[in-house]
Amino acid sequence: MSLGWPEIVLVLLVVLLLFGANRIPEIARSLGKATREFKRARDEFADEIKNADSEPEKKVAAESKDEGDKNA
């Protein structure tokens, strides 16, 4: 189900009537900031997961190196 041009125009008119012409740019800026913040948090979360996956490999490599130094 997609919106056609008549539906989009109707929604824009309703928004204009509800909020007024002066508030629409302010609302759009707030929505843009919220979207950017959400994307930044999502990317940070994905980076944390990637780092957590690679961390055990680093531990095993470090432990192997430490054991090699102790045996030498």
Secondary structure, 3 states (H helix, E strand, C coil): CCCCHHHHHHHHHHHHHHHCCCCHHHHHHHHHHHHHHHHHHHHHHHHHHHHHHHHHHHHHHHHHHHHHHHHC
